[in-house]
């Protein structure tokens, strides 16, 4: 997934996620709590190159984001987990930045998936 890293464009990047209307309220709560957890736990683990913690937390992010329907976040978490397992720290830090942009710009739309 491409995210423009130019600072002027970063603020204009928007990710639209279609979320099942039956879990929309839960999904809104999830994204707020996950952003906080991500910034407070995963980011420091990656910055300190604590591979065990970073992989564990990223694996959790990968699973839960997909379950709630945040498929773009899920794809980024899949990529990040692979980078971490291969100890590609610079790539992981770049992806971490992309995920932070995602959290700041994600918009949700409730849809009926029946």
C-alpha positions, -999 to 999 in steps of 0.1 A, spaced: 0 0 0 13 34 -9 13 63 16 27 96 4 54 106 29 54 142 18 44 162 49 18 183 30 2 152 15 3 132 48 -24 154 63 -46 148 32 -43 110 31 -76 94 40 -83 57 45 -120 48 42 -130 15 58 -164 -1 53 -174 -16 87 -203 -40 93 -231 -18 107 -238 -45 134 -203 -39 150 -198 -3 140 -199 11 176 -174 -16 187 -152 -8 158 -151 29 167 -141 20 202 -115 -5 189 -97 20 167 -95 46 195 -81 21 220 -58 5 195 -43 38 184 -35 45 221 -20 10 226 -1 12 193 15 46 202 22 36 238 35 0 234 43 -10 198 61 22 187 85 21 217 91 -16 212 101 -11 176 122 20 184 141 1 210 143 -29 187 126 -52 212 118 -79 187 99 -102 210 75 -75 222 71 -58 189 63 -91 170 38 -101 197 19 -68 197 20 -65 159 6 -101 156 -23 -90 179 -28 -59 158 -29 -80 127 -55 -104 140 -78 -79 156 -78 -53 128 -88 -79 103 -116 -92 126 -131 -58 129 -129 -51 92 -100 -27 92 -85 -44 62 -60 -17 52 -46 -17 88 -45 -55 87 -24 -54 54 0 -30 70 3 -51 101 10 -82 80 38 -64 63 51 -50 96 51 -84 113 72 -99 84 97 -70 86 100 -75 124 105 -113 121 133 -105 96 147 -77 119 144 -52 91 143 -23 116 145 6 92 117 -8 70 97 -15 102 101 21 114 89 34 80 59 11 81 53 22 117 51 58 104 26 47 77 4 30 104 5 62 124 -8 81 94 -35 55 90 -47 60 126 -48 98 121 -68 96 89 -90 65 90 -127 72 84 -154 46 89 -186 40 70 -213 16 84 -225 -9 58 -249 -38 59 -230 -69 50 -260 -92 49 
